[in-house]
Every structure is written in C-alpha cells, then in structure tokens.
Amino acid sequence: MKVQSVREEMFKRGCIALALASALTACGDEPAAGAQALPPVPVVVAEVKLTDVPLTTEMVGETAGFREIDVRSRVSGILLKRTYIEGQPVTAGQALFLIDPEPYKVALEQAKGTLAQEQARLNKARADRDRIIPLFKRQVVSRKDYDDTIANYEAAVASHQAAQAKVKEAELNLSYTQVTAPINGMASKSSQSEGSLISTSGENGLLTTITQFDPLYVNFSYSEQDRLNFDNAVKQGLIEAKDATNWRTHIRLADGSVYPQAGKLNFSDSRVDPATGTIRARAIFDNKNGVLLPGQFVRMTIDLGTRKNAIVVPPRAIVQSQADRMVMVVDADNKVVPRPVKLGSVVDSGVLIDKGLQAGDRYIVEGLMKARPGAVVKPVSAEEMKAINAKITQGAAGK
C-alpha cells in the first residue's frame, strides 16, 4: 500500500480546502445586479460503485531467527582453539572449539584405574560368596560368616557400578572438551579468545551463538483497538475474513523491494501487553536463500480477507477541511455539495469510505480547485478535461 503517497495527496487536498473554506462563506452571497453568470466549471466526476476489495493491513515488524542457541562449554579449562569460521554456516555436530583435554584424559585414566581395582574386589567377593554358600548349607560355617561374605559381595557389586559410572563421566567430560554445534545455522563471532580460561557458568561459559535462519520469524504487534474494530466488522458482515491460520503476509525490505516468498501467520498472543496496549504476533517465512537476517526492520502487509460491498475513492478526491474530510458530490442539478465522509483503511485502489457516500453518488475527481460549493459544474470525461487544460495552457503561453 502506498501510504506515503496517500498522505502527500491528502496534503494537497488540504490546500484545496483553504480555497473551499472561502467559497463556503461566499456561496451564500447574491450576485450583483446585472452581473453576468459564470459558465459551469468543467470537472471530471466518478460514480460510486460497490465492490469487493481485498483487505490488508500494514505494520512494522522485526526479523528473528527460528532458533537461536547459546553455545556454552560444559567443562572448564583453557580454550586452545576455535575451529570454525566466524559468521559462516555450521552444521549440527561440527566442531567449533577445543578446550584443553589433558586434565580430562588424566581423570579418565584415574577412573579406569579405580574401576580395575573395584573389578578385582568384585572378583574376590564373588569367589568368596561361591565358596561359602555350599559350606553354609552343610553348616560348616556360622551364620555370621555367611552374612558377612554376602554383604561384602553386594558392597563390591555397588562399588564396581560406581566405578563404571565414574569412567563414563570421565569419558563424557573428555568428549565435552570438543565443543560442537547443536544445530544447523549461522555461527556468530566468538565470545572468548584462544587462551582464555573457560568456566561452565557466567559470561566466561558463553562461547558463541548459532542462529537458524531458515525458516525465519517476523515479530510484530497490533493494537487492541485494531482487533476490536476487525472483530466488529466481521460480526457485522462487512468483512469476509480468512481463517487466521491462513493469513498470508508479505514484507518489503529497506531498499523498497518486496521479498518474493509469502509468509504465514503462526502465532498471536492470548493477552494484551498492559504497558503498550498491543498484542504480540509472529509470521514465519522461508529463507533458503539467506536474504533475511535477524534484526532487520521490515514493512509487513497481512492479507486479512475481503471487504464486501465497499466504497473506494481515489485519494485525490478527498478534501481535508479544519473539521472534516470531505468529498465534493455533484447532485442531480450538477451542483457541488460538500459531503463529510469517514475514511477507512487505505487499499491498493484508493481509500475505503466507511460513511458518507452511497452507491450512485457522483463525486469530483478532477477540477476541485474551481468547483465552489453550490456552484453548477459541467461533468466531462477525463479526455475532454485534458483537452480543456491543454487549450488553457496554450492560451496562457500565447499572451
């Protein structure tokens, strides 16, 4: 939608209104006796017709990554190496950083040694258990000796399991010294320099950020008043609305170009932000070519549905007065009648008129500067008006 051009056109109409204000005052004055009546002023008129208009709304949105992951170290140590190119795509599982693995190799060897000791204890405890069971059945050994042997075996089993877990933990910690990408995406600048001491918490634990660009979100907000107006229009049958899950969106980039892929609304919040009086919403766009980046501000157009039996007039037909916006209607006697109107949304074909005009009305679209309220005008075609203006221009040039 060409909102800026509409505003410029409305400014021009405001200038015309200054002339009309004087005319409104003077139109009641009687012409002087013997004065020659002025010929009707030629104007181009259009007839109001009801039409179904695609209804859209425009707002500002900000792009955001589909997923944004903070890459953090899961073990502490000295950062030895960054193994990716900053600002370039990475794939899930790709190595990004290497933290000094030597302390964790030592810890793994210690855990394996402890496991070997516990395995030996378990083997002995199992053998003792296997020997004492038949002896106890023959009542060769006491109940206490039997119970002690069984308890030693069970303790050895538990210690062996704990030692196995320590080995797994040490293996995991060693694997964590190679920090890998959790998702596909674009990796940002490294947050830590090689040689830095990395911790598992706080700022020193953050290594970089990976953002998934495809698909990509556009976040925006709309007012509670807009929501109520839209819902009321739907209830009154003025708008044939699409299901919100099928609302298509288009975005215009900073250079004025339109992004070729249409998006789809996929989220609208269930509450109003009390600080701003707005409702958060989000659309999702395919971004396989990587044109969109997080943090961009874009102009967003949403296809809401169809305005049924709408009245649309071109912006140049609307005059701004001090109190109202008006359209200059031509009645059955070809007299100019200022008609206050209530404007609706701006659409591709012009401006919606919510109140003030009805089907069959004729209104001036060209020649407003000379069309005084109450004056008789002569409706002509656009081609005839063009010829009249050309003749006037030629006459002025010949003087």
C-alpha positions in Angstrom: 0.0 0.0 0.0 1.2 3.4 -0.9 0.5 5.1 2.4 3.1 7.9 1.9 1.7 8.9 -1.5 -1.8 8.9 0.1 -0.6 11.3 2.7 1.0 13.6 0.1 -2.2 13.6 -1.8 -4.2 14.4 1.4 -1.8 17.4 2.0 -2.6 18.7 -1.5 -6.3 18.3 -0.8 -5.8 20.3 2.4 -4.5 23.2 0.3 -7.6 22.9 -1.8 -9.7 23.1 1.4 -8.4 26.6 2.1 -9.9 27.8 -1.1 -13.1 25.9 -0.5 -13.4 27.4 3.0 -13.6 30.9 1.5 -16.0 29.6 -1.1 -18.3 28.1 1.6 -18.6 31.6 3.1 -19.1 33.4 -0.2 -21.5 30.9 -1.7 -24.5 32.5 0.0 -23.8 36.0 -1.4 -26.1 37.1 -4.1 -24.5 38.1 -7.4 -24.5 41.8 -8.0 -27.4 43.2 -10.2 -26.6 42.9 -13.8 -23.6 40.7 -13.2 -23.0 38.1 -15.9 -23.4 34.5 -14.6 -20.3 32.4 -14.8 -20.4 29.4 -17.1 -20.4 26.0 -15.4 -16.9 24.8 -14.5 -15.8 21.6 -16.2 -15.0 18.8 -13.8 -14.3 15.1 -14.1 -16.7 13.0 -11.9 -16.8 9.4 -10.9 -19.8 7.3 -9.8 -19.8 5.5 -6.5 -20.0 1.7 -7.1 -20.0 -1.1 -4.6 -17.2 -3.6 -5.0 -15.4 -6.3 -3.1 -12.0 -5.2 -2.0 -9.1 -7.4 -0.7 -8.5 -6.1 2.8 -4.9 -5.8 4.0 -3.2 -4.1 6.9 0.4 -2.8 7.1 2.7 -2.6 10.1 6.4 -2.7 11.0 8.0 -6.0 12.0 11.4 -7.2 13.1 13.0 -10.4 11.8 14.3 -13.0 14.3 15.9 -16.4 13.9 13.8 -19.5 14.0 16.1 -20.8 16.7 18.9 -19.0 18.5 21.2 -21.2 20.6 23.9 -20.0 23.0 26.8 -22.4 22.7 28.4 -22.9 26.1 31.2 -25.0 27.5 30.1 -28.0 29.6 33.6 -28.3 31.1 36.0 -25.7 32.4 39.5 -25.3 31.1 41.8 -23.4 28.8 40.4 -22.6 25.3 43.0 -24.0 22.9 41.5 -23.4 19.5 38.5 -22.1 17.6 37.8 -24.5 14.7 35.1 -22.7 12.8 35.0 -19.5 10.6 33.1 -16.7 12.3 30.0 -15.6 10.6 29.8 -18.7 8.4 27.2 -21.5 8.3 27.9 -24.5 10.5 26.2 -27.9 10.6 25.0 -29.9 13.6 27.8 -31.9 15.2 30.6 -29.7 13.6 33.5 -29.0 16.0 33.6 -25.3 17.0 36.1 -25.1 19.9 38.7 -27.2 21.6 39.2 -27.0 25.3 42.5 -28.4 26.8 41.7 -32.1 27.1 44.8 -33.2 29.1 43.3 -32.8 32.6 40.3 -34.9 31.4 42.5 -37.6 29.9 44.2 -37.9 33.3 40.8 -38.0 35.1 39.7 -40.8 32.7 42.8 -42.9 33.4 42.3 -42.5 37.1 38.7 -43.6 36.7 39.8 -46.6 34.7 42.3 -47.5 37.4 39.7 -47.3 40.1 37.4 -49.5 38.0 40.1 -52.1 37.7 40.6 -52.1 41.5 36.9 -52.5 42.0 36.7 -55.3 39.4 39.4 -57.2 41.4 37.5 -56.7 44.6 34.3 -57.9 42.9 36.0 -61.0 41.6 37.3 -61.9 45.0 34.0 -61.2 46.7 32.2 -63.3 44.1 34.6 -66.2 44.7 34.2 -65.9 48.5 30.5 -66.0 48.0 30.6 -69.0 45.8 32.7 -70.9 48.3 30.7 -70.1 51.4 27.3 -70.9 50.1 27.8 -74.8 50.0 29.7 -74.6 53.3 26.8 -72.8 55.0 24.3 -75.3 53.6 26.4 -78.1 55.3 26.5 -76.0 58.4 30.3 -75.9 58.3 30.4 -72.1 58.8 28.5 -69.8 61.1 25.6 -67.7 60.0 27.6 -64.6 60.8 30.5 -65.6 58.4 27.9 -66.3 55.7 26.2 -62.9 56.2 29.5 -61.0 56.2 30.6 -62.7 52.9 27.3 -62.0 51.2 27.4 -58.3 52.4 31.0 -58.0 51.1 29.9 -59.3 47.7 27.0 -56.9 47.4 29.2 -54.0 48.5 31.7 -54.9 45.9 29.0 -55.0 43.2 27.8 -51.5 44.2 31.4 -50.2 44.2 32.0 -51.7 40.8 28.9 -50.0 39.4 30.0 -46.6 40.9 33.5 -47.0 39.3 31.9 -47.8 35.9 29.8 -44.6 36.2 32.9 -42.6 37.0 34.6 -43.9 33.9 31.5 -42.9 31.8 31.5 -39.5 33.4 35.2 -39.0 32.7 34.7 -40.1 29.1 31.8 -37.6 28.7 33.9 -34.8 30.2 36.7 -35.6 27.8 34.3 -35.5 24.9 33.0 -32.2 26.1 36.4 -30.6 25.5 35.4 -30.6 21.9 32.5 -28.2 21.7 30.2 -29.0 18.7 27.3 -27.2 17.0 23.9 -28.3 18.4 22.0 -27.2 15.3 22.5 -26.1 11.7 22.8 -22.4 11.4 25.0 -19.3 11.2 27.6 -19.0 13.9 28.4 -15.6 15.2 31.6 -14.1 16.4 33.5 -16.0 19.2 32.8 -14.6 22.6 36.1 -15.9 24.0 39.7 -15.6 22.8 42.0 -18.6 22.5 44.0 -19.0 25.7 41.1 -17.8 27.9 40.0 -19.8 31.0 36.5 -21.1 30.3 34.0 -21.8 33.0 30.8 -23.7 32.9 28.7 -20.7 34.1 28.5 -17.0 33.8 29.9 -14.9 30.9 33.0 -17.0 30.6 30.9 -20.0 29.7 29.4 -18.5 26.6 31.5 -19.2 23.5 29.3 -18.1 20.6 25.7 -18.0 19.3 24.2 -20.0 16.5 21.1 -18.8 14.7 18.9 -20.8 12.4 17.8 -18.6 9.5 15.6 -21.0 7.6 12.8 -20.6 8.3 12.8 -17.2 9.8 10.3 -15.3 12.1 9.0 -11.8 11.7 7.7 -10.4 15.1 5.2 -7.6 15.2 2.4 -6.1 17.4 -1.1 -4.8 16.7 -3.3 -2.7 18.9 -6.3 -3.9 20.9 -8.4 -1.3 19.2 -7.5 -2.7 15.8 -8.5 -6.2 17.0 -11.9 -4.9 18.3 -12.6 -3.0 15.1 -11.8 -6.0 12.9 -13.9 -8.4 15.1 -16.8 -6.0 15.0 -16.6 -5.6 11.2 -16.6 -9.4 10.8 -19.7 -9.7 13.1 -21.5 -7.0 11.1 -20.8 -8.8 7.8 -18.7 -6.0 6.4 -15.6 -8.2 6.1 -15.4 -11.8 4.9 -12.4 -12.8 7.0 -10.0 -15.6 6.3 -9.2 -18.1 9.0 -6.3 -16.6 11.0 -4.2 -19.7 10.3 -4.4 -18.9 6.5 -3.5 -15.2 6.7 -0.7 -14.7 4.2 1.9 -12.0 4.8 4.3 -10.1 2.5 7.3 -8.0 3.6 9.0 -5.0 2.0 12.7 -4.6 2.7 14.7 -1.5 3.5 15.6 -0.9 -0.2 11.9 -0.9 -1.1 12.0 -4.4 -2.7 9.3 -7.0 -1.9 10.5 -10.3 -0.6 9.5 -12.9 -3.1 8.3 -15.5 -0.6 5.0 -15.1 1.1 4.8 -15.8 4.8 2.2 -17.2 7.1 0.9 -16.0 10.5 1.7 -18.7 13.0 1.3 -17.1 16.4 -0.9 -14.4 18.1 -0.6 -13.9 21.9 -3.6 -14.6 24.1 -3.0 -11.5 26.2 -2.6 -7.7 25.8 0.6 -6.1 27.0 -0.6 -3.7 29.6 2.5 -1.4 29.1 1.8 -0.8 25.4 -1.8 -1.9 24.8 -0.7 -4.2 22.0 -0.8 -7.9 21.2 2.3 -9.7 20.1 2.1 -11.8 16.9 4.5 -13.6 14.6 4.7 -14.7 11.0 7.1 -17.3 9.5 8.9 -17.1 6.2 11.0 -19.5 4.1 14.6 -18.1 3.9 16.5 -20.7 2.0 18.5 -18.1 0.0 19.5 -16.3 3.3 18.3 -12.8 2.1 16.7 -12.1 5.5 18.9 -11.7 8.6 17.7 -11.4 12.3 17.2 -7.9 13.5 16.0 -6.4 10.2 13.1 -4.0 10.3 10.6 -4.6 7.5 7.2 -3.3 6.4 4.7 -6.1 6.7 1.4 -6.5 4.8 -1.1 -9.0 6.0 -4.0 -10.3 3.8 -7.0 -10.4 6.2 -9.9 -11.1 3.9 -12.3 -9.3 1.7 -14.3 -6.1 2.4 -17.8 -6.8 1.0 -19.7 -4.1 -0.9 -17.0 -1.5 -0.2 -16.8 2.1 -1.5 -13.4 3.1 -2.6 -12.4 6.6 -3.8 -9.0 7.8 -5.1 -7.1 10.0 -2.6 -7.2 13.0 -4.9 -11.0 13.2 -4.4 -10.7 13.7 -0.7 -10.5 17.2 0.7 -9.3 17.9 4.2 -11.1 20.8 6.0 -10.4 22.0 9.5 -13.2 19.9 11.0 -13.8 17.1 8.5 -12.7 15.2 5.5 -15.0 15.8 2.6 -15.8 14.6 -0.9 -17.3 17.0 -3.4 -20.5 15.4 -4.6 -22.3 16.5 -7.8 -26.1 16.3 -7.4 -28.8 15.8 -10.0 -28.7 19.5 -10.9 -25.0 19.4 -11.3 -24.5 21.5 -8.2 -21.4 20.9 -6.0 -22.4 19.6 -2.5 -19.6 19.1 0.1 -20.2 15.7 1.7 -18.3 14.9 5.0 -17.0 11.3 5.0 -15.5 8.9 7.4 -12.4 7.3 6.0 -11.5 3.6 6.4 -8.3 1.7 5.5 -6.0 2.5 2.6 -6.2 -0.2 -0.1 -4.4 -0.6 -3.4 -7.2 1.0 -5.3 -7.6 4.0 -3.1 -9.2 4.8 0.3 -12.2 3.0 1.8 -15.2 5.2 2.7 -16.9 3.9 5.8 -19.6 6.5 5.9 -20.9 9.5 3.9 -21.3 8.1 0.4 -23.7 5.6 -1.2 -23.9 3.8 -4.5 -24.8 6.0 -7.4 -23.4 9.2 -5.9 -21.3 11.3 -8.3 -18.2 12.9 -6.9 -15.4 15.2 -8.3 -12.0 13.6 -9.0 -10.6 16.4 -11.1 -11.2 20.1 -11.2 -11.7 20.6 -7.5 -9.8 23.9 -7.4 -12.5 25.7 -9.4 -15.6 23.8 -8.1 -17.2 26.0 -5.5 -19.8 24.5 -3.1 -23.2 25.3 -4.5 -21.9 26.2 -8.0 -23.1 24.5 -11.1 -20.5 22.4 -12.8 -20.2 20.6 -16.1 -19.2 16.9 -15.9 -16.8 16.0 -18.6 -14.7 13.0 -19.4 -11.0 12.8 -18.5 -10.1 13.2 -22.2 -12.2 16.3 -22.5 -10.7 17.8 -19.4 -7.2 17.1 -20.7 -8.1 18.9 -23.9 -9.5 21.9 -22.0 -6.4 22.1 -19.8 -4.2 21.9 -22.9 -6.2 24.8 -24.5 -5.9 26.9 -21.4 -2.1 26.3 -21.3 -1.7 27.2 -24.9 -3.7 30.4 -24.5 -1.6 31.4 -21.5 1.6 30.8 -23.4 0.4 32.9 -26.3 -0.1 36.0 -24.2 
